């Protein structure tokens, strides 16, 4: 990997369209979201492959709504295999112009098909949106095998806005996602979601559902449900965090405070309801809000390659 | 600018049309007001005396994800396919080593529970409806 050139980054304004970033930031975003999605796909491989055996219960969502019914086992297995290979290319930045979009479309197809059997998993939405944004941007102009193949990976570097805009767009998608989730609670749940027992009942519901389905509920659920007074505050904090998401676009300390608050919210959901949102819990969801190229450029000394000894 | 605007409109469109989909969504998870009495879809093993036992996520839904297992079972009941689903579950239960001794039947049911009482370990069952019943293959 090369050193990052000094590309100015606006953090105090609200850069969306004219945001600037070094190509390394977009490359790091490619590696982070690509690795996350690829590992997710590999861990859930049995679930995705199993979809090919299903013949009843299909109810197409998204683009799968165009299908008359389930596709064949071979189509599912082929899509999974191609997506895994494309995912490796996505992460390494190898033949990115073709494999990047192929991975994003593969994950879109698999996520859509998996959600077409009666239950949408909403944490996959942002992952696929990020993949689509990164895949359609010049995300492998540096820190990639494609760039290494070229003698000088900076020679092909575009204007800083070319790399800043996709990251700003991903940030925008992130905050809009949270705002929509906050709106949904007020729209469907009303003020009762905040001031009533709804959140406590949701926690009890998640535990009871697991118990009745033969799973193991959270050990904290029973204890939490007994402390009734805490839930209205937790509910208000949840909605405040979700609706306040756009402040993260301001950058700086206010962004960091919001990210910590959102992360703690997801940690609470995991602790009390055993429902994990892996993208935010592993901080990948928040990656576009930070100068993530520093994960490599400011790496600890033990990761630095020793300078070659010169023989005099 | 146009592309950014287009993406924002696309992200917000499900809210305007109140239509949840993938990858564009209304993010409705856990957004509804919920009382203490909740109806659950599940499947249980039943012995000759009518005693019901809990199965596992894998036996009920061939998955380790409770959202998927519960969601798909609900959809089966709603779409009058509970019998089909019951046979599938019974086949898996037949080869499951943990099936309680004496279990002869699988029942696909909806049960209404007081969830706060249920989490506290009390007698929470308010109502039980059997949608399908089928024999465990031997």
Interface residues (C-beta under 8 A of the other chain):
Chain A: X16 X17 X47 X50 X56 X57 X59 X61 X62 X108 X111 X112 X115 X117 X118 X119 X120 X121 X122 X124 X125 X126 X128 X129 X132 X165 X168 X169 X172 X173 X176 X177 X180 X181 X183 X184 X185 X187 X188 X189 X190 X192 X193 X196 X197 X198 X200 X201 X202 X204 X205 X207 X208 X209 X210 X211 X212 X213 X214 X215 X217 X221 X222 X225 X226 X275
Chain B: X1 X3 X4 X7 X8 X11 X12 X14 X15 X20 X21 X22 X23 X24 X25 X26 X27 X28 X29 X30 X31 X32 X33 X34 X35 X36 X38 X40 X42 X54 X55 X56 X57 X59 X60 X61 X62 X63 X65 X66 X67 X68 X69 X70 X71 X72 X74 X75 X76 X79 X81 X84 X111 X113 X115 X116 X118 X119 X120 X121 X124
